[in-house]
């Protein structure tokens, strides 16, 4: 199974703006060249030509294509055949059968409709799917709603349900879950809080819409020195303990806690056996 290792800061870039391609790649861990919502329908033909004419690193580039069954989808695939890109994000993924024609690609299934969220577990089982992402605004629109967030900026219950369902479906299938975008570009405090929550709940990365959001996301996904040091001390204490469960600094430590500590070191790019003094 191919492991999705891009991230944690992934940036959308309109495919009809080749002047932004390089800048986006310089700022982000990976770039999503968008042929769908970020491009006006009448501009998509030109966007596909830009996609072909301005190649970027295929290991760090994802192309978001239009929903299966649409005319734009057909044109998108024809354009992709003239590139070296192999990572694609399928907008409004709903039916596992729609993934079969994409067998030659590594697919991020974007669950952003009611049907897509309901089918998230089945979509995650597709062999060519490497990651799942959820989308709030299109989801609420598909339900006939008007907003995914409350006046205080927090998500409404239906959005939180979709977020959790996609996260669970991805992890259950061994695929990477990607957290959705934070639309309020100026609210870096809110973005930081949401990114922190994404890390705490198990998302692999967070997708964004503006270069200014990159550093905030990276900071959330990168453990600080104190967090790394504590994880090392917990694992060192576990090596010295003769019990499956032991007490560390007044708190109970068992295997789930040890897994959290190992994950912290992995996010920091450190081996699990790092010494306590590291």
C-alpha positions in Angstrom: 0.0 0.0 0.0 1.3 3.4 -1.0 1.7 5.7 2.0 0.7 9.4 1.7 3.6 11.4 3.1 2.9 14.9 1.9 2.3 17.6 4.4 1.5 18.7 7.0 0.9 22.1 5.3 -0.8 21.7 1.9 -1.8 24.7 -0.2 -4.4 25.1 -2.8 -3.3 27.0 -5.9 -5.7 27.9 -8.8 -4.5 26.0 -11.9 -5.2 29.1 -14.1 -2.5 31.1 -12.2 0.8 29.6 -13.3 2.5 32.8 -11.9 1.6 31.4 -8.5 2.8 27.8 -9.0 6.4 28.3 -7.9 5.5 30.6 -5.0 3.0 28.1 -3.7 5.6 25.3 -3.9 8.2 27.4 -2.1 5.8 28.1 0.8 4.0 24.7 1.2 4.9 21.1 1.8 2.7 20.2 -1.1 0.5 22.1 -3.6 -3.0 21.2 -4.9 -3.3 22.7 -8.4 -7.1 23.3 -8.6 -9.1 22.7 -11.8 -12.4 22.9 -10.0 -13.8 25.5 -7.7 -10.9 27.9 -7.9 -11.2 28.3 -11.6 -14.2 29.8 -13.5 -15.8 27.3 -15.9 -14.9 29.3 -18.9 -11.2 29.4 -17.8 -10.7 25.7 -17.2 -9.5 25.0 -20.7 -6.7 27.5 -20.4 -6.0 26.2 -16.9 -5.4 22.7 -18.3 -2.9 24.1 -20.8 -1.1 25.9 -18.0 -1.0 22.6 -16.0 0.7 20.9 -19.0 3.1 23.8 -19.8 4.3 24.5 -16.3 5.3 21.2 -14.7 6.2 21.0 -11.0 7.6 18.3 -8.8 5.1 15.4 -9.2 6.0 14.0 -5.7 4.7 17.2 -4.1 1.9 18.1 -6.4 -1.8 17.1 -6.3 -4.2 18.0 -9.1 -7.8 18.5 -8.0 -10.1 17.4 -10.8 -13.8 18.0 -11.3 -16.4 15.5 -10.2 -16.8 12.2 -12.0 -19.3 12.1 -14.7 -18.9 15.8 -15.7 -17.6 17.0 -19.0 -14.8 18.9 -17.2 -13.8 15.6 -15.5 -13.2 14.0 -18.9 -11.1 17.0 -20.1 -9.1 17.0 -16.9 -8.1 13.4 -17.3 -7.0 14.0 -20.9 -4.8 16.9 -19.7 -3.4 14.8 -16.9 -2.3 12.2 -19.4 0.1 14.8 -20.8 1.8 15.3 -17.5 3.8 13.3 -14.9 1.3 14.0 -12.1 0.0 10.9 -10.4 -1.6 12.4 -7.3 -5.1 13.6 -7.9 -7.9 14.9 -5.7 -11.4 13.9 -6.9 -13.9 16.6 -6.1 -17.2 15.5 -4.6 -16.2 11.9 -4.4 -19.4 9.8 -3.7 -19.4 6.4 -5.3 -16.6 3.9 -4.8 -17.2 2.7 -8.4 -16.1 6.1 -9.7 -12.6 5.4 -8.4 -12.1 2.4 -10.7 -11.3 4.5 -13.9 -8.6 6.3 -11.8 -6.6 3.1 -11.1 -3.4 4.6 -12.6 -3.5 7.5 -10.1 -3.1 7.9 -6.4 -6.3 9.4 -5.3 -7.3 11.8 -2.4 -11.1 11.2 -2.1 -12.7 14.5 -1.3 -15.8 13.8 0.8 -17.8 17.0 0.6 -21.4 15.9 0.0 -23.9 14.0 2.1 -23.4 10.9 -0.1 -19.7 11.2 0.0 -19.5 11.5 3.8 -21.9 8.5 4.2 -19.8 6.4 1.9 -16.4 7.5 3.4 -15.6 4.1 4.8 -16.2 2.4 1.4 -14.2 5.1 -0.4 -11.3 4.6 1.9 -11.2 0.9 1.0 -10.4 1.5 -2.6 -6.9 0.4 -3.4 -5.9 3.5 -5.3 -7.1 5.9 -2.5 -4.2 7.1 -0.4 -6.0 9.8 1.6 -9.4 11.2 2.5 -10.3 14.8 2.9 -13.6 16.4 4.0 -15.1 19.7 2.9 -17.6 21.7 5.0 -19.0 24.3 2.7 -20.0 22.0 -0.2 -21.4 19.5 2.3 -23.7 22.1 3.9 -24.7 23.3 0.5 -25.6 19.7 -0.5 -27.8 19.6 2.5 -29.6 22.8 1.6 -28.0 24.7 4.4 -26.3 28.1 4.4 -23.3 27.9 6.7 -21.0 25.3 8.2 -20.0 27.5 11.2 -21.8 29.2 14.0 -21.5 33.0 14.6 -18.6 32.4 17.0 -16.6 30.6 14.2 -17.0 27.1 15.6 -18.3 24.3 13.4 -21.9 23.3 13.5 -22.7 19.8 14.7 -23.2 18.4 11.1 -19.8 19.6 10.0 -18.1 18.1 13.1 -19.9 14.8 12.4 -18.6 14.8 8.8 -15.1 15.7 10.0 -15.1 12.8 12.5 -16.6 10.3 10.1 -14.0 11.0 7.4 -11.2 10.8 10.0 -12.4 7.5 11.4 -13.0 6.0 7.9 -9.5 7.0 6.8 -7.7 5.7 9.8 -9.7 2.5 9.9 -8.5 1.8 6.3 -4.9 2.8 7.0 -5.2 5.9 4.8 -4.2 9.5 5.6 -7.0 11.9 6.8 -6.6 15.5 5.7 -8.3 18.3 7.6 -10.3 20.9 5.6 -9.5 24.5 4.9 -9.9 27.5 7.3 -11.5 30.2 5.2 -10.9 33.2 7.5 -7.4 34.1 6.2 -6.8 36.9 8.8 -7.8 34.8 11.8 -4.5 33.1 12.5 -5.5 32.5 16.1 -8.5 30.5 15.0 -6.5 28.7 12.4 -3.9 27.8 15.1 -6.6 26.4 17.4 -8.2 24.3 14.6 -4.8 23.0 13.5 -3.9 22.1 17.1 -7.2 20.1 17.3 -6.4 18.4 14.0 -3.1 17.2 15.4 -4.7 16.1 18.7 -7.4 14.1 17.0 -5.2 12.4 14.4 -5.2 14.2 11.1 -2.1 13.8 9.0 -2.2 17.3 7.5 -4.3 20.4 7.1 -5.1 21.9 3.7 -5.1 25.7 3.3 -6.0 28.4 0.9 -3.4 31.1 1.6 0.5 31.1 2.0 0.2 33.0 5.2 -1.4 30.0 6.8 1.6 27.7 6.2 3.7 28.5 9.2 0.8 28.4 11.6 -0.1 24.9 10.4 3.5 23.7 10.5 3.9 25.0 14.1 0.8 23.0 15.2 2.0 19.8 13.6 5.6 20.1 14.8 6.1 19.1 18.5 7.8 21.7 20.6 11.0 20.9 22.6 9.1 20.3 25.9 6.7 17.9 24.2 9.5 16.0 22.6 11.4 15.9 25.9 8.5 14.5 27.8 7.8 11.9 25.2 11.4 10.7 25.4 11.2 10.5 29.2 7.9 8.5 29.1 9.5 6.0 26.7 12.6 5.8 28.8 10.6 5.1 31.9 8.7 2.4 30.0 11.9 0.6 29.2 12.8 0.6 32.9 9.4 -0.6 34.0 8.6 -4.3 34.4 4.9 -3.7 34.2 2.5 -3.0 31.3 1.0 -0.1 33.3 3.1 2.2 35.5 2.9 5.7 37.1 4.9 8.6 35.5 4.9 11.9 37.2 1.7 11.2 39.0 -0.2 9.9 35.9 -1.0 6.4 34.7 0.9 5.3 31.6 -0.3 2.3 29.5 0.2 1.3 25.9 -2.1 4.1 24.4 0.0 6.7 26.2 3.1 5.1 24.8 1.7 5.2 21.3 1.0 8.9 21.8 4.6 9.4 22.8 6.0 7.5 19.8 3.7 9.5 17.5 5.1 12.7 19.0 8.7 11.6 18.2 7.6 10.5 14.7 6.1 14.0 14.0 9.4 15.5 15.2 11.3 13.3 12.8 13.0 11.4 15.7 13.4 7.7 16.2 11.3 6.1 18.9 14.4 4.9 20.7 15.7 8.5 21.1 17.4 8.8 24.6 15.7 10.8 27.3 18.3 13.5 27.2 17.7 14.2 23.5 
